[in-house]
Amino acid sequence: MSIHDIPLRTLSGEPSSLGTLAGKALLVVNVASKCGLTPQYQGLERLQERYAAQGFSVVGIPCNQFAGQEPGTAEEIATFCSTTYGVTFPLFEKIDVNGPSRHPLYAELTTFADGDGEAGDVQWNFEKFLVSPSGEVVARFRPRTEPEDGSVVKAIESVLP
């Protein structure tokens, strides 16, 4: 099964998958509204604006597993993201990224190692996975790596269709 085929739901609850974005380079990020790293939404949105026309999209995946920092309902998350950060990139349903209830998407993503060669559990909110247009995971950036860090930008530019 391709990463594009793993069933997801949109933030509004509609059946979906990353297949709706197949052919684009994707930066999949587990997001949270009440985290010290939440201002990264600004950089994520700037990446979306900068590269969307070139076949790129940020994909936000809300997660409440880290200190309860994404407690809101889907509607609250959508409102927060649009009014506070002007988010235009797609947001999917709130899921678990670690543990026994880890979503199949993250079961696949977390097998990919970061720049230090470490795979496994997501460390915190705003961990980033770069997926090529063909659905291959090609890079992993830990939470404290800013979205517009040179290493992230270079990786994105290297896989644009």
N, C-alpha and C positions, 0 to 999 in steps of 0.2 A: 504494500500500500504506500502510495506517495504521500508526502506531508500535505499535499494539496487535497487529498481525499479524506482526511480525518474529519469526521463530523464536528461542527461547532454550531453555536447559535449566536446570532447577532445580539447586540446589547438589548434590542427590543424583543428578543426571544424567538426570532424567525430562524428556521433551519438554514445552515450555511456551511461554508468551509473556506479554507484558503484558496480553494480552486476558483473562487470568484475573482481572485487576484492573480491567477496563473499567468505567466508571461511577464510578470513584474518582479523586480527585486524588492524584497520585503525586509523590514526591520521589525521583528516581533518583540514586543516589550511588555513585561508584566508591570502594570501600572497601579498606583494607589493615590487617593486624593488627600490623605492626611499624613504624609511622610515627609521627612526632611528633604528627600530627593524629589518631591513633587514638582518643584520649579523646573525639572528637566522637561516637563511638558512643553515649555517654551522652545527649547532646542529641538525637540522632536517635531514640533509644528513647523519650525523654520526649515528643517530637512524636508518635510513634506512639501512645503511651498517651493523649495529650491529644486527638487528633483522629480516631482510628480509628473511633469510633462515629458520626462525622459524615461518613464516606465518604472517608477519607484513608489512604494507606499510604506508608511509606518503602519503597524497593526498594534493597537492597544488591547491588552488582555487584563482586565481588572482582577486583582487577587487580594484576598483578605487574610492571608496566612502569616503575614509578618506584623506582629503586634497589633492586629486588628485595624490596620491603617486604611482599609477600604471597606468601611461598614455600610455604605449607602446602598439604596436600591438602584436598579438599573436607571430609573428616571433621575434619581439624585446624581448619579455618576454622569449621565449625559448632560444634565444641566450644569454641573460643576465644570466639566471639561469645556463646554462651549462658551459659557459666560466668563469663566476665569482665565482660560488660556486660548480661546478661539480655535479649539481643536476641530480640524476638518478631516482627519484620517479616520478610518474605520475602527470602531470599538466593538469587541465581542463580549459575550457573557462572562460574568465573574466565575472563575474556576480555581481549582487547586493546582499548584505547579510542583508541589513536593508531597511526599508521604503516600500512604496507602490509597488515597483518593486522587492521586495525581492524574490529571487529564491526559488522554493518549497523545495529544499534541506535545505536551511537555515530557512525556515518557520518551518521545522521539528526540525532541530538542536537547534534552539534558544528556544525551549520549555523546554530544559534540563537546570537545575540549576547548577551553579558553586559550589565550596566548601563552599561558604558562603550562599548558598540557593537562589541565585539570578539567575533568568532566564531572557529572553528578549534579547534585541538588543545586537549585537556584539559591543564591546567597541571600538576596533581599529584593525589595521592590526595584524596578527599573533595570533589571538584567536584560541585555539585548542580544538577540540572535539574528544574524543576517542570513537570509534565504535567497538563493539565486532564482532567476526567472524559471528555471526548470524544476525547482522545488528542493534543491540540495542545500543543506545547512553548510555555510562556508566560513562563518566567523561567529565568535561569541565574545561579548564584552560585559564585564562585571558591572554591578550597579553604580559604582562611583565614577565610571568612565562617562564623561559628559557626551551627550548625543553629537555635538559638533566637534569633538576631539578629532585631531588630524587622522588618527588611526581608523576611526569610524568612517569619516568622510572618504578616505582613500579606499577603504574596503567597499563602500557603497559604489563609488565611481568605477571600481574594477569589475562590478557585476551588472551594471546598467545594461539593459537590452539594446 
